[in-house]
Amino acid sequence: MDAVTGHDESLAEYRAARDAVGLVDRSELGVVDVSGRDRSKFLHALLSNDIASLTPGQGCEAALLDVHGKVQVMLVAWVLDDRIVLLTPPGMAESTVAALDHYLFAEKVVLSDVSGQRALLMLVGPAADETAKRLTGAAPPDAPWAHVTASLDGIEVRVVRGGGELDEREVWLAAPTAEGGRVRDAALAAGARPLGATALESLRIETGTPRFGADVDATVLLPEIPSERLVSHTKGCYPGQEVVVRIRDRGHVNRHLRGLVLEGGAPPPPGAEVVADGAVVGRVTSATRSLGLQRPIALAFVKRQHAPGAQVSVRAADGTLPATVSDLPFAR
């Protein structure tokens, strides 16, 4: 496939997600089942969001922090009748089980790495709800990560409202791995278009969704990233809470994850320096050429005094590129 054809294909995929419905395979995510009578209380005491108030059919995003408020892993929780399902970044289910098990003493809780046992497909775009309903007869409630059980051609599927990762309507279809191919084929037959890596990265970065392992790691404080969906300020204590509350009430962080809109050139590589007045004021974490804005954009940690609208530059292989600091998500 030549470069022009590849760009046209990626643009068509992008437009499907923006105007109709795209299909993303999320089966690479880690999956942890948390069962036992104390499961909700146990996770509530450890994660940054309010788990105890969730009832079956609800869910949320959360983070596990260390005592210094730094992000150890970012998670999604689905509450079922008999267990809580945790979705982890790819390859992190085993380490998440180990991290949670470290806090397990007398609680009646069983942690199981069940990665690879579920196909996880996401419909994204304004036609996602309509497509899910045609396939399963059901659409999930509007609350992020709310979910219902349904049937697709005799296959039991869990139909889940997405969290806005790609800034459009999202509906997940979770099914046994053995049935994943049938679910995928049904979604394609219903008009969903598979999204390749280029379109997916453009959608993600335009939305300002940080990816663990690229934009976030164990050196990052929770308040340094967009964390409204990850934290409850009314729940009880959890590891790192004192730091999060102290920053919220009495202080600030020295840097924030921001967007950068570049004036031209190729997308800068991860680690590229962000400079202002000759001084390094940040570093790029991920970048792409936005298919919506038709210019390079990036996520970067930038010192707090460089607020949205500030003019900076990015040092890249093809020179120093002018850039503007942007709010997240990017305005399209």
N, C-alpha and C positions, 0 to 999 in steps of 0.2 A: 504494500500500500504506500503510494507516494505521499509527500507531506500535504499537498493540497487536498487529496482525497481523504486523508486522515483528519484534517481540520474540518472538512465538510461533514464527515461522519460524526465527529465529536460535537459540532454545532447542532446537528440534527438531534442528537441524543439530549443535549442541553435544552433545546427548545421543547422536546417532548416532556421533560420534567417541569419546565416553566408553564407550558401551555396545555398539556394533556396528562399523560401518566408515563413515568419511567419505572424501571424495575432494577433494584439493587440487591445483590446477594450478600447477606451479612452472616453467612454460616461460618465464617472464619472467627467470629467472636468466641471468647471463652464463655462457658456456662457453668454456674455453680448452683446446685440445689441445696437449700438450707431447710432442714426439717426438724421435727421435735417441738415439744410444747412451748419451749422458751425462745423459739426462733425470733419472734418479733421483738421481744424485750432485749435479747442479746444484740441484734443488729442495731436497734435504736440507740443502745449505749455506746456503739462504736462508730457509726456513720454520721456524716454531717447533716443529713436531712432527717425529717420526722418519719420514722418507720412505724412507730407504735400506733399512730392514728389511721394507718391505711387498713382498709378492709379488702377481702377478696374481690378481685376485679379492678383494683386500683394499683398504682405504681408511682415511681418517682426516680429521679436521678440523685446520686449522692457521691461522696468521696470518702475514702478512708485516709485520714491524716496521721502524721506522727505527732508527738507532743509539741513540736515546734510549729505546727500549723502547715507543714509541707505535705503536698499531695503524694500519697503512696500509690493510689489507684483510683480511677474514676469508674463508676458503676451505674447500671440501671437495675432497679428492683421491680419485679412483678410479684404481687401478692396473690397466691392461689389459695384454695381451700385448705390444702394439706401441706403447703411448703411455700417458701419464697424463692423465686428464681432470680439469680444475679447474673447479669451480662457483664463481662469484663472485656478489656481490650484483647486483641488476638494474642494467644500464647500466655495469658496471665491468669488463667483459672487456677492452676496449681499453686502459684505463688500467693494468690488471694486466699485460697484455702489455708495455706500455711500461716499467713499473716493473721487471719481471723482465729485460727486454732490457737495461736499464741495467747489470746485473751480468754480462751475457753477453760473454765474451771469446773464448777459443779452444775452449770446449766445443762438442761436437757436439750441438746442441739446436736444435729448430725450434719456435717459439711461434706458434700460429694461433688467432685469434678465430673460433670457429665458432658463435657465439651464433645462435639461431634455427633451427639445423639439427636439433635434437632436441626432441621433446615430452617433458616431464618431469612425470609425474603421481605423486602420493603418496597411497597408501592409509593411513589412520590409524585406529586403534582396535583393540579386542581381536580383531576378526574379520579384520584385515588379512592375516595369514598365510594363513588359510583361503581368503580371497577370491583372493589372488595365486595360490595353488596351484590353485584351480579354473580360473582364467583361463589359466595358463601351464604347469601341471604342476610348478612349482618354487616353492620358498620359499628365501630367502637364509639363510646362516648367521646366528647370533645376534650376532656381533661387529659393532659399529657400522660401517656403510659397506662391509661385505662384500657381494659381488655375484656373480651367476651369469648366464649367458645362457640364454634359453629362447625358446619360440615361443608366440605368441598368435594363433590363427586364421591361421597362416602368416606372421605378422609377427615378425621377430626383435626381441626386447625384452631389455633388461638389467634384471634383477630385483635390487634393491638394498635392503639393510637400512638404515633411517633412523638418524639420530643422536639421537633423543629430543627433537626440537625442540618437540613438542606433548605430551610426557610420556605417550605411549601407544605401543603397537606401531606401527611405521611400516614400510611397504614402498613403495619407489619403482619405477615402471615407466618406463623410458627407451626411446624408440622414434624412428625417423625422423619428422620433423615432418609429412610427408605422410600418415603413418599414425596421427597423434595422435588424430584424430577417431574412428577405429575402436577404438582402445584405450580411449578415454574412454567410448564407447558400450557397450563390453563390460563395463567396470567398473560402469557405471550399471545395466546389465541384471543384473549379479551382486549388486546390492543396495547398492552404495556410494552414499552421499548427498553431493552437492556441498556444500562448506562456503563460506559467504559470509564477507565481511570481518569482520563483527561476531563470529561464532563463532570464526573463526580468531584474531582478536586476543585474545579471552578465553582461548583455549587457550594461546597463546604467552606471554602475560604471566603467567598462573597458573603456567606452567612456569618462568618466569624466564629465558626465552631472549632474550638481547639481539639487536637487529636493527641491522646496520651502517647508518649514516645517520640512525638515530633515537636509539638508546641508546649507540652506539659511533661514534666518528669519529677522525680523526688526532690529536686532543688527548688521547686516552685511553691510559693505560699498561695494558699487558696484565694486570698483577696487580690492577688496579682492578675487573676484571670476573670473573665465574666463568670460569676458564680451564683447568680440569682436562682438558677434552677437546681443548684447543688446543695444549698444550705437552708436550714431553718434557724431563725434567730429566737424562736420561742420554745424550742425543745430543751431538754435537760443537757447535762454534761456529756461530752465525748472527747476523745483524744484530740488535742489541738484547739479546743474551743476557746480557751483563755486567750490565745494569741489572736484568733479571728475576732473575738469581741473587743479586745483591746485596740486592734487596728481600726475597727469600725467606730468605736466610741471616742478614742483619745489620740489617735495617731493617723498614720498613713503608710503606704508602702512606697518604696523608692522607684518602682517601675510598674508599668501596666502592659498587658497584652493589648496592642492596638493594631489597627489596619494601616497599611501604607498603599497609596496609589502612586505608581511610578509614571513618570512622563514618557518613558520609552525604553527601548532596549529589551533584552531578554529577562525573564524572571530571575531574580538573584538566587544564589544557592543558600541553603540553610547555613547559618553562621556568618553571613555577610554583615559587615559593620554598618550601622546607621550612625551618621555623623551630623553635627550641627556646629557651626562656628569653629570648624577644625577639630572638634573633640568628639570622641566616640560616645554616643548617648544610647546605644541599643544594639540589638542583633536580630537579624531575621530568623524566624523559626521555620516557616514554610512559605512557599510562593508559587504562583501560577500565572498564566495569561488568562485573565477573566474573559470568558466567552460572552458575558453580558455587557461588560464595560469596554471590551475590545482594547485592553491595555494590561500591562503587568500589575498585579496586586500581591500583597504579602501580609502575613501576620508577623509581628515583631514585638519583642519586649523593648519598650522605650521608657526612658526616665520620665517621671511623672510631670515635670515642668513643661514637657513637650505635648501639650494637649491637642485634641483634634483641631485641625486647621493649621497647625504649625508646619513650617517648611523645613525639611531636612534633606539629606542625600543618602544614597546607598552606594557603598563601594562594591562594585562587581567586576567580573573579568573584563567586560567591555567598557570599563570606565566608571566614573562617579555619576550616578543617575539622580536627578532631582526627584523628590517625592513629597507628598503631602500626608501628614498624619490624619487618619480617618477614624470616626466612630465605627463601631461594629453593631449590626451588620453594615456592609457597604451600601451606600445609596445607589440604586440602579436607575 
